[in-house]
Amino acid sequence: MAEGGCYCGAVRYEISGEPINQSICHCRDCQKSSGSASVAWIMLENDEFSLIGGELKTVEGKNGAERLFCNNCGTGIAYKNANILPGMIDVQTATLDEPEAYIPEMNIQLAEQISWEKVAHELPAFDRFPPQE
């Protein structure tokens, strides 16, 4: 069992059971809904996700997709699509209290990956902000 929540703390949830898979998605829908180049997900059975505080807003997406967000701060929490993933829910890994416990096993939707993300690991790296000159 693990818990997680949104940025403002209004939404709290728990997950149970073992993940079906753990992935990093590079699709354009994930990029647009998160404002990020990719999103890490944990796929579970629907009944292994429980909302324990707050409210989620559902935004309808393409081809039956539903994206669930905090109704207050807008943090993306989960994704459902009964058409392509019946009975499943994807939970955004980074919203867990301990995201390090769920290591992605694969990259998916690479056909839509932003090209510069392929070389991002080659950029200069800093533990915090770069030094000011």
DOZA-656420 format. One record per atom (N, C-alpha, C): residue number from 0; atom name; z, x, y. Coordinates in pm, whole numbers, plus 50000, padded with zeros to 5 digits. Layout:
N
(site NUM,'CA',(Z,X,Y))
...
END
This chain:
133
(site 0,'N',(50000,50085,49883))
(site 0,'CA',(50000,50000,50000))
(site 0,'C',(50000,50089,50124))
(site 1,'N',(49920,50052,50221))
(site 1,'CA',(49913,50125,50347))
(site 1,'C',(49900,50024,50461))
(site 2,'N',(49942,50066,50578))
(site 2,'CA',(49934,49981,50696))
(site 2,'C',(49850,50046,50804))
(site 3,'N',(49803,49961,50895))
(site 3,'CA',(49726,50009,51008))
(site 3,'C',(49728,49908,51120))
(site 4,'N',(49656,49939,51227))
(site 4,'CA',(49653,49847,51340))
(site 4,'C',(49557,49893,51447))
(site 5,'N',(49556,49819,51555))
(site 5,'CA',(49465,49844,51666))
(site 5,'C',(49528,49938,51769))
(site 6,'N',(49450,49969,51871))
(site 6,'CA',(49492,50059,51977))
(site 6,'C',(49613,50007,52055))
(site 7,'N',(49613,49879,52090))
(site 7,'CA',(49722,49824,52173))
(site 7,'C',(49845,49784,52092))
(site 8,'N',(49833,49780,51960))
(site 8,'CA',(49946,49744,51875))
(site 8,'C',(49959,49596,51846))
(site 9,'N',(49873,49513,51903))
(site 9,'CA',(49883,49368,51881))
(site 9,'C',(49846,49328,51738))
(site 10,'N',(49750,49399,51677))
(site 10,'CA',(49708,49369,51540))
(site 10,'C',(49770,49469,51444))
(site 11,'N',(49829,49415,51339))
(site 11,'CA',(49881,49498,51230))
(site 11,'C',(49827,49439,51100))
(site 12,'N',(49795,49525,51005))
(site 12,'CA',(49745,49481,50876))
(site 12,'C',(49799,49573,50767))
(site 13,'N',(49785,49527,50643))
(site 13,'CA',(49816,49613,50530))
(site 13,'C',(49705,49602,50428))
(site 14,'N',(49686,49710,50354))
(site 14,'CA',(49590,49710,50245))
(site 14,'C',(49664,49745,50117))
(site 15,'N',(49612,49695,50006))
(site 15,'CA',(49672,49724,49876))
(site 15,'C',(49558,49755,49778))
(site 16,'N',(49593,49803,49663))
(site 16,'CA',(49491,49834,49562))
(site 16,'C',(49420,49964,49592))
(site 17,'N',(49331,49998,49501))
(site 17,'CA',(49253,50120,49516))
(site 17,'C',(49119,50088,49582))
(site 18,'N',(49075,50172,49674))
(site 18,'CA',(48946,50149,49738))
(site 18,'C',(48832,50149,49635))
(site 19,'N',(48733,50065,49659))
(site 19,'CA',(48612,50065,49577))
(site 19,'C',(48530,50188,49612))
(site 20,'N',(48522,50218,49740))
(site 20,'CA',(48463,50344,49786))
(site 20,'C',(48511,50374,49927))
(site 21,'N',(48485,50495,49969))
(site 21,'CA',(48522,50542,50102))
(site 21,'C',(48401,50615,50157))
(site 22,'N',(48351,50570,50272))
(site 22,'CA',(48226,50626,50322))
(site 22,'C',(48229,50645,50473))
(site 23,'N',(48130,50719,50519))
(site 23,'CA',(48102,50730,50662))
(site 23,'C',(47966,50669,50683))
(site 24,'N',(47961,50563,50766))
(site 24,'CA',(47837,50491,50789))
(site 24,'C',(47772,50537,50920))
(site 25,'N',(47641,50558,50914))
(site 25,'CA',(47564,50605,51028))
(site 25,'C',(47465,50500,51079))
(site 26,'N',(47481,50373,51039))
(site 26,'CA',(47384,50271,51079))
(site 26,'C',(47396,50238,51228))
(site 27,'N',(47289,50185,51281))
(site 27,'CA',(47284,50151,51424))
(site 27,'C',(47385,50042,51461))
(site 28,'N',(47408,49948,51370))
(site 28,'CA',(47507,49843,51398))
(site 28,'C',(47646,49903,51415))
(site 29,'N',(47684,49995,51328))
(site 29,'CA',(47815,50060,51342))
(site 29,'C',(47822,50140,51472))
(site 30,'N',(47713,50209,51503))
(site 30,'CA',(47710,50287,51627))
(site 30,'C',(47731,50197,51749))
(site 31,'N',(47658,50086,51754))
(site 31,'CA',(47666,49997,51870))
(site 31,'C',(47801,49927,51879))
(site 32,'N',(47857,49886,51764))
(site 32,'CA',(47984,49812,51769))
(site 32,'C',(48103,49903,51797))
(site 33,'N',(48092,50032,51765))
(site 33,'CA',(48205,50124,51784))
(site 33,'C',(48190,50215,51905))
(site 34,'N',(48066,50234,51951))
(site 34,'CA',(48043,50331,52057))
(site 34,'C',(48051,50473,52006))
(site 35,'N',(48041,50491,51876))
(site 35,'CA',(48051,50623,51813))
(site 35,'C',(47927,50649,51728))
(site 36,'N',(47903,50774,51696))
(site 36,'CA',(47785,50810,51616))
(site 36,'C',(47797,50764,51471))
(site 37,'N',(47919,50749,51423))
(site 37,'CA',(47942,50705,51284))
(site 37,'C',(48082,50645,51273))
(site 38,'N',(48104,50572,51164))
(site 38,'CA',(48233,50508,51140))
(site 38,'C',(48273,50529,50995))
(site 39,'N',(48398,50571,50973))
(site 39,'CA',(48451,50586,50837))
(site 39,'C',(48510,50452,50792))
(site 40,'N',(48481,50417,50665))
(site 40,'CA',(48522,50288,50609))
(site 40,'C',(48589,50305,50474))
(site 41,'N',(48680,50211,50443))
(site 41,'CA',(48739,50196,50310))
(site 41,'C',(48698,50058,50262))
(site 42,'N',(48628,50050,50148))
(site 42,'CA',(48588,49920,50093))
(site 42,'C',(48691,49873,49992))
(site 43,'N',(48733,49747,50009))
(site 43,'CA',(48833,49685,49923))
(site 43,'C',(48788,49545,49883))
(site 44,'N',(48856,49489,49785))
(site 44,'CA',(48841,49346,49756))
(site 44,'C',(48901,49270,49874))
(site 45,'N',(48844,49154,49910))
(site 45,'CA',(48895,49074,50023))
(site 45,'C',(49045,49049,50016))
(site 46,'N',(49097,49021,49897))
(site 46,'CA',(49239,48986,49885))
(site 46,'C',(49331,49108,49893))
(site 47,'N',(49275,49228,49909))
(site 47,'CA',(49356,49349,49924))
(site 47,'C',(49376,49386,50071))
(site 48,'N',(49332,49300,50162))
(site 48,'CA',(49351,49315,50305))
(site 48,'C',(49431,49197,50355))
(site 49,'N',(49543,49225,50424))
(site 49,'CA',(49627,49117,50477))
(site 49,'C',(49661,49145,50623))
(site 50,'N',(49638,49047,50707))
(site 50,'CA',(49678,49056,50847))
(site 50,'C',(49827,49023,50853))
(site 51,'N',(49907,49114,50911))
(site 51,'CA',(50052,49091,50918))
(site 51,'C',(50101,49073,51061))
(site 52,'N',(50010,49085,51158))
(site 52,'CA',(50047,49062,51297))
(site 52,'C',(49925,49054,51386))
(site 53,'N',(49929,48966,51484))
(site 53,'CA',(49820,48953,51579))
(site 53,'C',(49706,48867,51531))
(site 54,'N',(49598,48869,51607))
(site 54,'CA',(49481,48788,51576))
(site 54,'C',(49356,48874,51580))
(site 55,'N',(49262,48841,51493))
(site 55,'CA',(49133,48909,51493))
(site 55,'C',(49025,48816,51544))
(site 56,'N',(48936,48869,51623))
(site 56,'CA',(48819,48796,51670))
(site 56,'C',(48703,48837,51579))
(site 57,'N',(48622,48740,51539))
(site 57,'CA',(48505,48768,51456))
(site 57,'C',(48379,48759,51539))
(site 58,'N',(48299,48863,51532))
(site 58,'CA',(48169,48866,51598))
(site 58,'C',(48064,48863,51488))
(site 59,'N',(47975,48763,51497))
(site 59,'CA',(47868,48749,51397))
(site 59,'C',(47761,48854,51423))
(site 60,'N',(47719,48921,51315))
(site 60,'CA',(47616,49023,51326))
(site 60,'C',(47489,48983,51252))
(site 61,'N',(47409,49080,51221))
(site 61,'CA',(47282,49059,51152))
(site 61,'C',(47302,49029,51005))
(site 62,'N',(47215,48945,50950))
(site 62,'CA',(47209,48919,50805))
(site 62,'C',(47343,48879,50743))
(site 63,'N',(47421,48800,50814))
(site 63,'CA',(47547,48750,50760))
(site 63,'C',(47667,48840,50784))
(site 64,'N',(47650,48946,50859))
(site 64,'CA',(47761,49039,50885))
(site 64,'C',(47865,48975,50979))
(site 65,'N',(47990,49010,50957))
(site 65,'CA',(48101,48971,51046))
(site 65,'C',(48180,49096,51078))
(site 66,'N',(48198,49122,51206))
(site 66,'CA',(48281,49235,51250))
(site 66,'C',(48409,49177,51309))
(site 67,'N',(48523,49227,51263))
(site 67,'CA',(48653,49176,51303))
(site 67,'C',(48720,49277,51397))
(site 68,'N',(48757,49229,51515))
(site 68,'CA',(48813,49311,51621))
(site 68,'C',(48948,49257,51666))
(site 69,'N',(49030,49344,51727))
(site 69,'CA',(49151,49295,51792))
(site 69,'C',(49109,49203,51905))
(site 70,'N',(49170,49088,51912))
(site 70,'CA',(49139,48989,52015))
(site 70,'C',(49184,49036,52153))
(site 71,'N',(49274,49134,52159))
(site 71,'CA',(49328,49181,52286))
(site 71,'C',(49257,49307,52337))
(site 72,'N',(49255,49415,52257))
(site 72,'CA',(49201,49543,52306))
(site 72,'C',(49060,49574,52257))
(site 73,'N',(49010,49500,52160))
(site 73,'CA',(48874,49519,52113))
(site 73,'C',(48855,49622,52003))
(site 74,'N',(48963,49681,51954))
(site 74,'CA',(48949,49779,51845))
(site 74,'C',(48883,49714,51724))
(site 75,'N',(48780,49780,51672))
(site 75,'CA',(48717,49734,51549))
(site 75,'C',(48808,49759,51431))
(site 76,'N',(48833,49658,51351))
(site 76,'CA',(48924,49670,51236))
(site 76,'C',(48850,49661,51104))
(site 77,'N',(48759,49565,51089))
(site 77,'CA',(48699,49542,50958))
(site 77,'C',(48558,49485,50969))
(site 78,'N',(48490,49485,50854))
(site 78,'CA',(48353,49436,50842))
(site 78,'C',(48341,49360,50711))
(site 79,'N',(48275,49245,50716))
(site 79,'CA',(48246,49166,50597))
(site 79,'C',(48099,49126,50599))
(site 80,'N',(48040,49113,50481))
(site 80,'CA',(47905,49059,50471))
(site 80,'C',(47890,48997,50333))
(site 81,'N',(47909,48866,50326))
(site 81,'CA',(47905,48794,50199))
(site 81,'C',(47768,48801,50133))
(site 82,'N',(47664,48828,50210))
(site 82,'CA',(47529,48836,50154))
(site 82,'C',(47506,48964,50075))
(site 83,'N',(47552,49076,50127))
(site 83,'CA',(47527,49203,50059))
(site 83,'C',(47651,49263,49994))
(site 84,'N',(47769,49220,50036))
(site 84,'CA',(47895,49271,49979))
(site 84,'C',(47989,49154,49948))
(site 85,'N',(47948,49063,49859))
(site 85,'CA',(48032,48945,49834))
(site 85,'C',(48171,48983,49780))
(site 86,'N',(48273,48920,49841))
(site 86,'CA',(48410,48942,49798))
(site 86,'C',(48472,49072,49845))
(site 87,'N',(48401,49146,49930))
(site 87,'CA',(48448,49277,49976))
(site 87,'C',(48478,49275,50126))
(site 88,'N',(48562,49369,50166))
(site 88,'CA',(48589,49394,50307))
(site 88,'C',(48592,49544,50328))
(site 89,'N',(48531,49589,50436))
(site 89,'CA',(48539,49729,50478))
(site 89,'C',(48639,49737,50592))
(site 90,'N',(48732,49831,50581))
(site 90,'CA',(48834,49852,50683))
(site 90,'C',(48808,49987,50748))
(site 91,'N',(48813,49992,50880))
(site 91,'CA',(48789,50118,50950))
(site 91,'C',(48903,50215,50923))
(site 92,'N',(48869,50326,50858))
(site 92,'CA',(48966,50425,50814))
(site 92,'C',(49055,50475,50927))
(site 93,'N',(48997,50501,51043))
(site 93,'CA',(49074,50559,51154))
(site 93,'C',(49179,50465,51210))
(site 94,'N',(49176,50336,51176))
(site 94,'CA',(49277,50242,51224))
(site 94,'C',(49402,50241,51136))
(site 95,'N',(49398,50312,51024))
(site 95,'CA',(49516,50322,50938))
(site 95,'C',(49621,50411,51004))
(site 96,'N',(49747,50385,50975))
(site 96,'CA',(49854,50470,51028))
(site 96,'C',(49842,50612,50974))
(site 97,'N',(49791,50627,50853))
(site 97,'CA',(49772,50759,50791))
(site 97,'C',(49629,50770,50738))
(site 98,'N',(49533,50786,50828))
(site 98,'CA',(49393,50791,50784))
(site 98,'C',(49360,50911,50696))
(site 99,'N',(49438,51017,50706))
(site 99,'CA',(49414,51138,50625))
(site 99,'C',(49428,51110,50476))
(site 100,'N',(49496,51002,50439))
(site 100,'CA',(49516,50969,50298))
(site 100,'C',(49389,50915,50232))
(site 101,'N',(49288,50880,50310))
(site 101,'CA',(49166,50820,50258))
(site 101,'C',(49046,50906,50299))
(site 102,'N',(49009,50996,50211))
(site 102,'CA',(48902,51092,50240))
(site 102,'C',(48767,51032,50203))
(site 103,'N',(48672,51030,50297))
(site 103,'CA',(48540,50977,50265))
(site 103,'C',(48477,51052,50146))
(site 104,'N',(48404,50975,50066))
(site 104,'CA',(48338,51030,49947))
(site 104,'C',(48188,51043,49966))
(site 105,'N',(48134,50980,50070))
(site 105,'CA',(47989,50981,50088))
(site 105,'C',(47952,50943,50231))
(site 106,'N',(47829,50980,50270))
(site 106,'CA',(47767,50933,50393))
(site 106,'C',(47666,50827,50353))
(site 107,'N',(47659,50718,50431))
(site 107,'CA',(47563,50612,50401))
(site 107,'C',(47482,50580,50526))
(site 108,'N',(47369,50514,50506))
(site 108,'CA',(47279,50471,50613))
(site 108,'C',(47229,50590,50696))
(site 109,'N',(47201,50702,50629))
(site 109,'CA',(47154,50821,50700))
(site 109,'C',(47016,50801,50763))
(site 110,'N',(46943,50699,50720))
(site 110,'CA',(46813,50670,50780))
(site 110,'C',(46826,50639,50929))
(site 111,'N',(46945,50598,50973))
(site 111,'CA',(46967,50564,51114))
(site 111,'C',(47060,50661,51185))
(site 112,'N',(47091,50772,51120))
(site 112,'CA',(47179,50872,51180))
(site 112,'C',(47117,50927,51309))
(site 113,'N',(47199,50942,51412))
(site 113,'CA',(47154,51004,51537))
(site 113,'C',(47124,51151,51506))
(site 114,'N',(47009,51199,51547))
(site 114,'CA',(46963,51331,51505))
(site 114,'C',(47059,51444,51540))
(site 115,'N',(47123,51440,51657))
(site 115,'CA',(47213,51549,51695))
(site 115,'C',(47341,51554,51613))
(site 116,'N',(47371,51445,51543))
(site 116,'CA',(47492,51446,51460))
(site 116,'C',(47476,51543,51342))
(site 117,'N',(47353,51569,51302))
(site 117,'CA',(47327,51661,51191))
(site 117,'C',(47370,51804,51223))
(site 118,'N',(47375,51839,51351))
(site 118,'CA',(47410,51976,51390))
(site 118,'C',(47538,51982,51474))
(site 119,'N',(47609,51872,51486))
(site 119,'CA',(47729,51868,51570))
(site 119,'C',(47835,51969,51526))
(site 120,'N',(47841,51998,51396))
(site 120,'CA',(47940,52095,51345))
(site 120,'C',(47910,52237,51393))
(site 121,'N',(47791,52262,51449))
(site 121,'CA',(47755,52394,51498))
(site 121,'C',(47794,52415,51646))
(site 122,'N',(47837,52311,51713))
(site 122,'CA',(47874,52320,51854))
(site 122,'C',(48005,52396,51871))
(site 123,'N',(48030,52455,51989))
(site 123,'CA',(48160,52517,52014))
(site 123,'C',(48272,52416,51990))
(site 124,'N',(48385,52464,51940))
(site 124,'CA',(48496,52375,51905))
(site 124,'C',(48626,52421,51970))
(site 125,'N',(48707,52325,52014))
(site 125,'CA',(48834,52352,52081))
(site 125,'C',(48940,52260,52024))
(site 126,'N',(49063,52307,52008))
(site 126,'CA',(49172,52222,51959))
(site 126,'C',(49201,52108,52055))
(site 127,'N',(49184,52131,52182))
(site 127,'CA',(49201,52027,52284))
(site 127,'C',(49080,52032,52374))
(site 128,'N',(49098,52042,52506))
(site 128,'CA',(48987,52053,52599))
(site 128,'C',(48943,52198,52613))
(site 129,'N',(48817,52221,52651))
(site 129,'CA',(48774,52360,52672))
(site 129,'C',(48844,52418,52793))
(site 130,'N',(48857,52553,52796))
(site 130,'CA',(48922,52616,52913))
(site 130,'C',(48845,52589,53041))
(site 131,'N',(48916,52572,53149))
(site 131,'CA',(48855,52549,53281))
(site 131,'C',(48825,52684,53344))
(site 132,'N',(48705,52697,53396))
(site 132,'CA',(48667,52825,53461))
(site 132,'C',(48689,52821,53608))
END
